[in-house]
Amino acid sequence: MATRNPWLKFKGLLQGKGRTVVKVISNNGDGTSTVQLRGGEQITVVGETVAGGKKAIMKDGQLEYEVPDLSSVVIEI
């Protein structure tokens, strides 16, 4: 059923949960890795393509690829 709600239409265009930069804590040896989110929470995700101690992109609960370990800056306006 089609909706007239613009917010629901917009949400329908989005693909999954988006991408997140995570730090890989360890590869678990069973096709999964333990990663640390920005807030410090550790979760298990699918994939072992990135070595422990490196940063990676996580998309929809899966490791995608390694990213450079750059510092981040928060600017409040």
Secondary structure as the mmCIF struct_conf table of DSSP 4:
data_model
#
loop_
_struct_conf.conf_type_id
_struct_conf.id
_struct_conf.beg_label_comp_id
_struct_conf.beg_label_asym_id
_struct_conf.beg_label_seq_id
_struct_conf.end_label_comp_id
_struct_conf.end_label_asym_id
_struct_conf.end_label_seq_id
HELX_RH_AL_P HELX_RH_AL_P1 PRO A 6 LEU A 13
BEND BEND1 LEU A 14 LEU A 14
TURN_TY1_P TURN_TY1_P1 GLY A 16 LYS A 17
STRN STRN1 ARG A 19 ASN A 27
BEND BEND2 GLY A 29 GLY A 31
STRN STRN2 THR A 32 GLN A 36
TURN_TY1_P TURN_TY1_P2 ARG A 38 GLY A 39
BEND BEND3 GLY A 40 GLY A 40
STRN STRN3 GLN A 42 VAL A 46
BEND BEND4 VAL A 50 VAL A 50
TURN_TY1_P TURN_TY1_P3 GLY A 52 GLY A 53
STRN STRN4 LYS A 55 LYS A 59
TURN_TY1_P TURN_TY1_P4 ASP A 60 GLY A 61
STRN STRN5 GLN A 62 VAL A 67
#
